[in-house]
Amino acid sequence: MPLKPIVYHIPVCPFSQRIEILLQLKGHADAVEFRVVDITRPRDAKLLRKTRGTTALPVLETEDGRILKESLVILQYLDETVAGGLKRRADPFEHAVERMLIAKEGPFTAAGYTFVMNQDRAARRSHEEKLLKLFAQLDDFLREHSPGGEFLFAEFGLAEAVFTPIFMRFWFLDYYEGFELPAEPEFDRVRRWRAACLDHPAARQTSREEIVKLYYDYAFGAGNGSLLPGRTKSSFVFEPDFKTRPWPPAEKYGPPASDAALGLAAGSGA
Ligand SMILES: N[C@@H](CCC(=O)N[C@@H](CS)C(=O)NCC(=O)O)C(=O)O
């Protein structure tokens, strides 16, 4: 029986990064054993049996073999069971406020991912508008509950652990879609929040370079390690290491680059 919970994860997955951030905040980065799953390969049958057939990660296996799924659920479980003090707000009303903000992460995340994966240049503007509307809603929420600060409360907490990995993934929108928050006052509060989140030392598990390179195929509509036509390797592979690969072309509304041009071909980067 393992001595600590196991988290099956994909290292650069934002949903798993939430867990790493939380453990970092608690000062117990080693409270769980992280086991890497390479989603570009067929899923291990033993793990599939444990999850009863679902493939989404992260998945937590408790010390006695019980399974928890969904990053927000795992986050709360680890917040309550790992030493280092609760990172969620202790006050019930304040906790309710942070849960209201966290409830906005699903549509926000989905809007950014569908934007980057969109292949129809004519639909680009409507994806951008949808995302900006959600940014404006976050801005308004922060103005109501935390007008003068940086974070939702005094410190980087649960809501920040949830959103920071998403803000980081959205670097793929800067790169492949030229997306920027407009320099308008209606985005000032969320801009300040995002900057403080991205600057926090607990959120250093990945980098803009890694995200831009690994998510290249997402910009062509191929998510979760799936293969684009003419390619033998997904950009989501961990070998060759992203640091050895060139920065990908930023143009996404044309034919995708080859394995060789992305530094993925056998022997490249070695
Ligand atoms: N709502 C889930 C989303 C998890 C999710 O979509 N994970 C992706 C990786 S970033 C995944 O496992 N994709 C592979 C698959 O679904 O088979 C959560 O918050 O845990």
The ligand as an SDF file (V2000), in Angstrom:
LIG
                    3D

 20 19  0  0  0  0  0  0  0  0999 V2000
  -12.6860   18.8940  -15.4690 N   0  0  0  0  0  0  0  0  0  0  0  0
  -11.4800   18.1110  -15.4300 C   0  0  0  0  0  0  0  0  0  0  0  0
  -10.7150   18.3060  -16.7220 C   0  0  0  0  0  0  0  0  0  0  0  0
   -9.5110   17.4150  -16.8550 C   0  0  0  0  0  0  0  0  0  0  0  0
   -8.9460   17.3650  -18.2600 C   0  0  0  0  0  0  0  0  0  0  0  0
   -9.5880   17.7590  -19.2320 O   0  0  0  0  0  0  0  0  0  0  0  0
   -7.7160   16.8540  -18.3720 N   0  0  0  0  0  0  0  0  0  0  0  0
   -7.0670   16.6800  -19.6540 C   0  0  0  0  0  0  0  0  0  0  0  0
   -5.6260   17.0710  -19.6150 C   0  0  0  0  0  0  0  0  0  0  0  0
   -5.3370   18.7790  -19.5010 S   0  0  0  0  0  0  0  0  0  0  0  0
   -7.0120   15.2050  -19.9780 C   0  0  0  0  0  0  0  0  0  0  0  0
   -6.8440   14.3810  -19.1070 O   0  0  0  0  0  0  0  0  0  0  0  0
   -7.1100   14.8760  -21.2480 N   0  0  0  0  0  0  0  0  0  0  0  0
   -6.9520   13.5340  -21.7060 C   0  0  0  0  0  0  0  0  0  0  0  0
   -8.2220   12.7650  -21.7290 C   0  0  0  0  0  0  0  0  0  0  0  0
   -9.2770   13.3180  -21.3810 O   0  0  0  0  0  0  0  0  0  0  0  0
   -8.1540   11.5980  -22.0860 O   0  0  0  0  0  0  0  0  0  0  0  0
  -10.6570   18.5080  -14.1980 C   0  0  0  0  0  0  0  0  0  0  0  0
  -10.7690   19.6740  -13.7690 O   0  0  0  0  0  0  0  0  0  0  0  0
   -9.9290   17.6590  -13.6500 O   0  0  0  0  0  0  0  0  0  0  0  0
  1  2  1  0
  2  3  1  0
  2 18  1  0
  3  4  1  0
  4  5  1  0
  5  6  2  0
  5  7  1  0
  7  8  1  0
  8  9  1  0
  8 11  1  0
  9 10  1  0
 11 12  2  0
 11 13  1  0
 13 14  1  0
 14 15  1  0
 15 16  2  0
 15 17  1  0
 18 19  2  0
 18 20  1  0
M  END
$$$$
